[in-house]
Amino acid sequence: MAGFGPFETNPHVAVAVSGGADSMALCILARDWAAAAGGRVTALTVDHGLRAGSAADAAAVADRMASLGVDHRTLAWLGAKPATAIQERARLARYRLLVGWCRGEGVLHLLLGHHRRDDAETVLFRLMGGSGPHGLAGMAAELETAQVRLLRPLLAAEPEDIRAFLDARGRDWIEDPANRDPRFARSTLRLVLAPGAAGREHRLRRPPPGLRDLIASTTEAAAAARSAMRDAIVALLAAACTLHPTGYAELVRAEFIRAPTEVAVAALARMVTMIGGVSDPPPAERVRRAWSRLRAAAEVATTLGRCRIVARGGGIFVYRDARGLPAPQPIVAERGVLWDGRFGVRLVGDAPPALSEGLRVRPPTQADLRMLRLADAAEARSAAPYLARVTLPVLSDVSGRLLASLPEPSRNQRFELQRMRVECRFRPRISITGAGYFLARDNSCIIC
C-alpha cells in the first residue's frame, strides 16, 4: 500500500470481497494496514443474483468479515439479468455498484483483488480479440476515475502464494462455480494458464513457465508503448484543446494535423468519449474514418460516438449529439444526478420539500430554446453555441414547466427559485486526458 500513497489522515478504504481467496487475503492485509494507519476498512460484496446460491454466498462473506472485525455491506444487483455476454455485463454492474457506494460514502479508494494470473488471463483474452498495445499492457495497478481511485495491491502476486498465505492464517474461502464453467472464455483461459488448477486439490500448481514469461514480456512491451502513447495524447490535448463549461470542446486543427496519425486518432477518440458522456470509446476504425474526413475538407461535419463534430476554419468543434438525450430524471436529494453522463446536478442546502421532490432534469424543448434565446438577448449575455445549447440540461417541475436553464440561469429564473440552490457542474464520466488530469474549468450554477 505504501506505493499507492500518500493517503489522507485516518484513511477509509473499501475492499471488493467476493469471498474468493484473493479478495479474502486482500481484505486481511488491508485491515492490518488500515489499523496501523489509524484508518478503517469496509468490505463490499456484490450479490449479482445470477445463480441460486449467490445470496447465501454473500451472507457467508458477511460472517467471515464479522470474524475478522471488518465492517461489511452487501450490494444487490437488481432488475432483469442478461442472457448473453453475462460475465461482461455482470462485471460492469459490479463496478457500477461498488463505485456508486464509494461515491455516496465519500470513500476515495477501492481495492480490488486481481493478481498476476488474472492479469495474464486479461492479456490473453484481449489478444484473442485483436487488441493493440493499450489492451495488451494488461491491468493497471492504480487507476484514477472521477469517482474513486481503483487500486490492485496484489497484482504482482501469484495466486498460489495468496492461498498459502490464507492457509497459514487458518482462513478458508469460497470457490466461485463460474471459474470452472466452460461456457465462459475466461474459464478456458484459466485452464490453459494452469491446467487442472480450478479446484482446491490443485491449488498449488503453477502455470507453464514458458507461457507465463511470454505473457509477461508482451505485457511489459505493451505497457511501455501505452505509456508513450498516453504521454503523447496528453501533450497534444494540452496544446490543442479548449474545454468549455457548457460541455463542448474546441480543438486546434493544425496541431492535430501535425501530430502522428495514431496520436491524433486516439486523442479524438478520448474527446468523443468524454463529450459523449460514455465510458468506452467508439470503435477505432470508425474514429480513423472520421479523422480522415475532418483533416481532408475545409468545412465538414460528421457524427461519432454520441457526438457531432464540426470542422471549420482552424478549429474542430466537438458537441454532444442532440439525439438520444435521456428522459426527465428526478434529482435525488442525497447525491443528485449525473445527467447524460456529463452534468452533475444536485440540491445544495435545504429546499422546500414540496418543490424539491417535484424537480426534474431534462433536455430542452424547442419552446424552451426560444425562451432561453430571448432571455440571453434581454440580458445582453453570450449564450452557448446552438449545437451545445440543445444538449444542455434544463430544470423543470413535475409537469414539465421550465424553471431554469442549466448551468447558466437568467436573472429572472434565479429570482423565481430564490429559496432553492441548485448546483450544476460539467462532470463527464472520464477525464479528458486520463487518470489524474482534468482540463475543464470548474463551473457551477448556484441559484439563490
C-alpha positions, 0 to 999 in steps of 0.5 A, a space after each residue: 500500500 505504501 506505493 499507492 500513497 500518500 493517503 489522507 489522515 485516518 484513511 477509509 478504504 473499501 475492499 471488493 470481497 467476493 469471498 474468493 481467496 484473493 479478495 479474502 487475503 486482500 481484505 486481511 492485509 488491508 485491515 492490518 494496514 488500515 489499523 496501523 494507519 489509524 484508518 478503517 476498512 469496509 468490505 463490499 460484496 456484490 450479490 449479482 443474483 445470477 445463480 441460486 446460491 449467490 445470496 447465501 454466498 454473500 451472507 457467508 462473506 458477511 460472517 467471515 468479515 464479522 470474524 475478522 472485525 471488518 465492517 461489511 455491506 452487501 450490494 444487490 444487483 437488481 432488475 432483469 439479468 442478461 442472457 448473453 455476454 453475462 460475465 461482461 455485463 455482470 462485471 460492469 454492474 459490479 463496478 457500477 455498484 461498488 463505485 456508486 457506494 464509494 461515491 455516496 460514502 465519500 470513500 476515495 479508494 477501492 481495492 480490488 483483488 486481481 493478481 498476476 494470473 488474472 492479469 495474464 488471463 486479461 492479456 490473453 483474452 484481449 489478444 484473442 480479440 485483436 487488441 493493440 498495445 493499450 489492451 495488451 499492457 494488461 491491468 493497471 495497478 492504480 487507476 484514477 476515475 472521477 469517482 474513486 481511485 481503483 487500486 490492485 495491491 496484489 497484482 504482482 502476486 501469484 495466486 498460489 502464494 495468496 492461498 498459502 498465505 490464507 492457509 497459514 492464517 487458518 482462513 478458508 474461502 469460497 470457490 466461485 462455480 463460474 471459474 470452472 464453467 466452460 461456457 465462459 472464455 475466461 474459464 478456458 483461459 484459466 485452464 490453459 494458464 494452469 491446467 487442472 488448477 480450478 479446484 482446491 486439490 490443485 491449488 498449488 500448481 503453477 502455470 507453464 513457465 514458458 507461457 507465463 514469461 511470454 505473457 509477461 514480456 508482451 505485457 511489459 512491451 505493451 505497457 511501455 508503448 501505452 505509456 508513450 502513447 498516453 504521454 503523447 495524447 496528453 501533450 497534444 490535448 494540452 496544446 490543442 484543446 479548449 474545454 468549455 463549461 457548457 460541455 463542448 470542446 474546441 480543438 486546434 486543427 493544425 496541431 492535430 494535423 501535425 501530430 502522428 496519425 495514431 496520436 491524433 486518432 486516439 486523442 479524438 477518440 478520448 474527446 468523443 468519449 468524454 463529450 459523449 458522456 460514455 465510458 468506452 470509446 467508439 470503435 477505432 476504425 470508425 474514429 480513423 474514418 472520421 479523422 480522415 474526413 475532418 483533416 481532408 475538407 475545409 468545412 465538414 461535419 460528421 457524427 461519432 460516438 454520441 457526438 457531432 463534430 464540426 470542422 471549420 476554419 482552424 478549429 474542430 468543434 466537438 458537441 454532444 449529439 442532440 439525439 438520444 438525450 435521456 428522459 426527465 430524471 428526478 434529482 435525488 436529494 442525497 447525491 443528485 444526478 449525473 445527467 447524460 453522463 456529463 452534468 452533475 446536478 444536485 440540491 445544495 442546502 435545504 429546499 422546500 420539500 414540496 418543490 424539491 421532490 417535484 424537480 426534474 432534469 431534462 433536455 430542452 424543448 424547442 419552446 424552451 430554446 426560444 425562451 432561453 434565446 430571448 432571455 440571453 438577448 434581454 440580458 445582453 449575455 453570450 449564450 452557448 453555441 446552438 449545437 451545445 445549447 440543445 444538449 444542455 440540461 434544463 430544470 423543470 417541475 413535475 409537469 414539465 414547466 421550465 424553471 431554469 436553464 442549466 448551468 447558466 440561469 437568467 436573472 429572472 429564473 434565479 429570482 423565481 427559485 430564490 429559496 432553492 440552490 441548485 448546483 450544476 457542474 460539467 462532470 463527464 464520466 472520464 477525464 479528458 486526458 486520463 487518470 489524474 488530469 482534468 482540463 475543464 474549468 470548474 463551473 457551477 450554477 448556484 441559484 439563490 
